[in-house]
Amino acid sequence: MPDAAIMDHVWKLEDIEKELRAQIEMAQKDIPQLTHLSSHMGCLSINEETRALFKKLAADYGLDIFPEDDAVQHFPGLGDNTLPTEKRVQAFIEKLRQLTPGNWLFVEHPADDFPEQQAIGHPGYEHVAQDRFAVLKMLTDKRVKKVIKELGIELISYADLRSTD
């Protein structure tokens, strides 16, 4: 498979903008409650130009909610994405108990273990479906829900960040 990394190819900012606008407009049509843009895996952090484009597009479409602008802290990762569900639940609960007051962002990819997920992967991360299904089971575990309630953790969305401005 040829290298698909953008930095290994010739590209123009105008082409990236045209493609992103098309994707945003399609998403807004299909997801009317869309609240923000996300640059998956930091793909728009290539350089200052692409970062500026990302911010501009977010503002143009009213999707300019950036957790870093609201002092949102990143929830510590669990580390090993091969952990069985039980160990993930234990580790997640431990991390929840260590949180301090404030807004925290937990980024994950929960998904069912369906053929579509099983088809995803790359060298070094061939077990995508199993990993994402374990995340789904962890996040829906009754013990996790119980600890969230006990600790008084309020789950919010990106849209809730806008309402705190």
C-alpha positions in Angstrom: 0.0 0.0 0.0 1.5 3.4 -1.0 2.2 5.9 1.7 -1.0 8.0 2.2 0.6 10.6 4.5 -0.2 14.1 3.3 3.3 15.4 4.0 4.7 12.9 1.5 2.6 14.3 -1.3 2.1 17.6 -3.1 -1.0 19.4 -1.8 -2.6 22.9 -1.9 -4.3 24.6 0.9 -7.2 25.6 -1.4 -7.8 21.9 -2.2 -7.9 21.1 1.5 -10.3 23.9 2.1 -12.6 22.8 -0.7 -12.7 19.2 0.5 -13.3 20.3 4.2 -16.1 22.6 3.2 -17.8 19.8 1.3 -17.4 17.5 4.3 -18.7 20.1 6.7 -21.7 20.9 4.6 -22.6 17.3 4.2 -22.2 16.7 7.9 -24.4 19.7 8.7 -27.1 18.4 6.4 -27.0 14.9 7.9 -26.3 15.9 11.5 -28.3 19.1 12.3 -27.1 19.0 15.9 -23.5 19.3 14.9 -21.6 21.5 17.4 -17.9 21.5 16.6 -15.2 20.5 14.2 -12.6 17.9 15.1 -9.3 17.4 13.4 -9.0 13.6 13.6 -5.6 12.6 14.8 -4.4 16.2 14.5 -4.5 16.0 10.7 -4.9 19.8 10.5 -2.0 20.5 12.7 0.4 20.0 9.8 1.5 23.7 10.0 0.3 27.2 10.9 -1.6 27.5 7.6 -3.7 24.4 8.1 -4.3 25.3 11.8 -5.5 28.7 10.7 -7.7 27.1 8.1 -9.2 24.8 10.7 -10.0 27.8 13.0 -11.4 29.8 10.0 -13.7 27.0 8.8 -15.0 26.4 12.4 -15.9 30.1 12.7 -17.4 30.3 9.2 -19.8 27.4 10.0 -20.5 28.4 13.7 -18.7 25.3 14.9 -15.9 27.1 16.7 -15.9 25.3 20.1 -12.3 24.5 21.1 -11.8 22.8 24.4 -8.4 24.3 24.8 -10.0 27.7 24.8 -12.0 26.8 27.8 -9.3 25.4 30.0 -10.6 21.8 29.4 -8.1 19.3 30.7 -7.3 16.0 28.9 -8.5 13.0 30.8 -5.5 10.7 31.3 -5.4 7.8 28.9 -5.6 4.2 30.1 -2.5 3.3 28.2 -2.7 -0.2 26.9 -5.4 -0.6 24.3 -5.1 -4.4 24.6 -6.4 -4.5 28.2 -9.4 -6.8 28.7 -12.6 -5.0 29.6 -12.4 -5.8 33.3 -9.0 -4.2 33.7 -10.2 -1.2 31.7 -13.1 -0.7 34.0 -10.8 -0.9 37.0 -8.3 1.6 35.5 -11.0 4.0 34.3 -12.7 4.0 37.7 -9.3 4.7 39.3 -8.7 7.6 36.9 -12.2 9.0 37.6 -11.5 9.0 41.3 -8.3 11.0 40.7 -10.0 13.9 38.8 -10.0 17.4 40.2 -12.8 19.9 39.7 -13.0 21.4 36.2 -13.9 20.2 32.8 -12.2 17.1 31.5 -12.1 15.7 27.9 -12.1 12.0 27.4 -11.5 11.0 23.8 -12.2 7.4 22.7 -13.9 5.5 19.9 -16.5 3.2 21.4 -18.1 0.9 18.8 -19.7 -2.5 18.5 -17.6 -5.4 17.2 -19.2 -5.5 13.8 -17.7 -6.5 10.5 -17.3 -2.8 9.5 -15.1 -2.3 12.6 -13.2 -5.6 12.0 -12.2 -4.3 8.6 -10.4 -1.3 10.1 -6.8 -1.4 11.2 -3.2 -0.8 10.3 0.2 -2.3 11.1 0.6 -2.1 14.9 -3.1 -1.7 15.5 -4.8 -4.6 13.9 -7.3 -5.2 16.8 -9.4 -2.0 16.3 -12.8 -3.8 16.6 -11.8 -5.6 19.8 -10.3 -2.4 21.3 -13.3 -0.2 20.5 -15.8 -2.8 21.7 -13.9 -3.0 25.0 -14.2 0.8 25.3 -17.9 0.5 24.6 -18.3 -2.1 27.3 -16.2 -0.1 29.7 -18.2 3.1 29.2 -21.5 1.3 29.7 -20.4 -0.8 32.7 -22.8 -0.3 35.6 -19.8 0.1 38.0 -18.5 3.0 35.9 -22.0 4.6 35.9 -22.2 4.2 39.6 -18.9 5.9 40.3 -19.8 8.8 38.0 -23.0 9.3 40.0 -21.2 8.8 43.4 -18.6 11.4 42.5 -21.1 13.9 41.2 -19.5 14.0 37.8 -21.7 15.8 35.3 -21.3 14.6 31.7 -21.4 17.5 29.2 -21.1 18.0 25.5 -19.0 20.4 23.5 -22.2 22.5 23.1 -22.2 22.9 26.9 -18.8 24.6 26.7 -20.3 27.3 24.5 -23.0 28.0 27.1 -20.3 28.8 29.7 -18.9 31.7 27.8 
